[in-house]
Amino acid sequence: MTEGGPPAAATRTSTQLLKQLASAGNQRAWEEFVTRYRPMLVRYGRRVGLSAADADDFAQNTLMAFAESYRNGRYDRSRGRLRDWMWGIARRQLAALRRGERRAARQRERAPVAASPEGLHASFDDEWRRAVISACLEQVRLTVEERTFRAFELFALQGAPAAVVAEQLELTENAVFQAKRRVLRKLREALPAMDESW
């Protein structure tokens, strides 16, 4: 098992983190917030067709707009989930970026690729879900033996054959299958709470 507790970004609820973000000078909370949400936003930007540089800009602009909006008191958790509020901000940032692309495209006389609003929202939800599962897996990693989690990673996530994983980790094939079942069970148990708090 890994020594020490889980990283703060994996255990702090979104509510706790948001309370700390209310203070503009709380650099540690901002860094945690960026560490948690930026990779998901970059992946979403790439998924909807942005270049790597534009996806980085999109993620940064979304996070900055989020922080400003939050500090101005515009988020009310009783009116909706954090994911839905962040989606609204991301959607506006993406629309602004696309308006800029359309202006540039008109200057170059070619149109940008369009995507349906439903498709954009579904992509955002998919990336959010992937990020929540990833955070949950990091939490589960801390509760099982290192070799058990490595067997799960190789077999279930990377698709290596059970025999290869067993040989590499000096386990039986049955132990590889058991590792997969054990980690998936812990993941299913932890996922609802992570989904609520992330």
N, C-alpha and C positions, 0 to 999 in steps of 0.2 A: 504494500500500500504506500502511496505517496505520503511523505512526512508533512506535517503542518496542515493548516486549513486551506480551503479553497480560496482562489483569488477573490478580492473584494467584488470585482465586476460580476463574478458568477453567483455570489450569494446575496448581494444587496438587492432588495426589491426595487422595482421602478419607482414605487412611491417614496422609499427612502432616498433614492438617488435624486428624484425631482425636488424633494425638500431641500437637499443640499445645493442643488442648482439654483435655487431662488436667490442665493447670494452671488452676485456677479463676480466676486473675487475668489470664489472657491475653485481654485485651479484643479485640485485633485478630483472633485466631483465632475468637472468638465472633462478631464482626461478619461475618467471612467465611462462617462456618457459616450464620448467619441469612440473609445475602445469597443464598447458594446454595440453601437448602432452603425458606425461608419462602414464596416466591411459589408454589412447587409445592403446598405444604400448604394455602395459602389457596384456590388454584384447586380443589383436591380438596374442601375443605370446602364451597365454593359448589356444586360439581358434585353433592354428595350432599344438597343441599337446605338448607344452613345460610345464615342471613342473612349479610350482609357483616360485621357486628359479631361474630357468632358464629364465622364462619370465621376472622377475625383472632384471636379468643380461642383457638380450637381450634389454630391454627398456633403461637401463642405457647406455649400449654400443652404441646403436643407437643414443641417444641424445648427447653423448660425440663425436661420429664420426661426427654428424651433426654440432655441434658447431665448431669443429676443421676445418672441410671442409668449413664452412661458413666464419670463420675468415681468412681462406687462400684464400678467394675470388672466390671460386668455384661455388657459386650460382649466376645465372643471371636470374632474374624474367622474362625477356623478352623471355627467351628460354623455359619457362615452369612454371607450377604451383608448389607451395611449396609442395603440396601433392605428386606429381609425383617425385620430387627430394627426399623427405623423404622416399618414397617407395623404391627408388633405394638404399638408404643407409640401410634401414631396410632389404631389400632383401639380401644385402651383409653380414650384420651382422648375419642374420638367416642362410645363407649358411656357414659362418664360424663356427657358433655354431653347425650346423648339421655335418660339417666335423669332428669337435671334437667328436660329438656323434658317428659317424661312426667308428672313430678310437677306441673309448672306446668299442663300440659294437663288433668290430673285436676282441678286447682283451677278451671280454666276450663271443664271438662266437654267437652273435645274431644281426640281422639287425634292424635298426631303422625304424619307420613308414615313408614312403615317401609320399609327396604330390606334385601335379602337380604345375608348375609355375603359370598357369592360376588360379588355385584354391587359391594359396597363395595371388596373387594380388587381386582377388575378395574379399578375407577375409580382407585384409588390407583396401580396399576401403569401405567395409561394416563398419569396426570399425571406420574409419575416419568419415563416414557419421553419425554414432551414436554419435560420440563426438561433431560434429558440431550441430546436433539437440539438444543435451544436453546443449551445451553452449547457443544456441538460446532460449531454454526453460527457462534457468536462466535469460536471458535478458527479456523475456516476463513476467516472474514472477514479475519483478519490475514495470510492467505497469498495473497490475490488482490488485483488492482487494485480500487480503490474502485468504479469504474464497472462492472466485471464483477459485483461482488457486488450492486450496486444493480439491475442488470439482472435478476439472479437473483431478488432480493426482489420486484421489481415483477411480473415475469412468472410465476415459479413459486409464490411465496408469496401474492401479492395478486391474482393472476389477471388482470392487465392484458394486453390483446392485444399480441402481439409487435410489431405495427406501431406501436402507441402508445408502447411502451417504446423502440423504436428511434428514433422521432422525438424523444422527450423527452430521450434520452441521446446523441443524434447518433451512432447506431450503425446498422449494417445489421440487417435482421431475422435474417439468418444469424448475426450476432455475438450477438444475444440468445439464440438457440437454443444456440450454443456456450457462452455464459456459464452457462446452465442446466446443460448437460452437465458443464462443468468443475467447477462448485461441487458438484454432486451426486456426482461421482466423488471429490472430496476429502472430502466428507461421509462417503461409504461407507467410505473408507480410514481416516478418523479415528474413526468411531463405535465400533468395538469397544474401542479403548483408552479412550475417554471413558466408555463404558458400564462398563468394569471399574474405572476410577479415580474415578468421580463419587460 
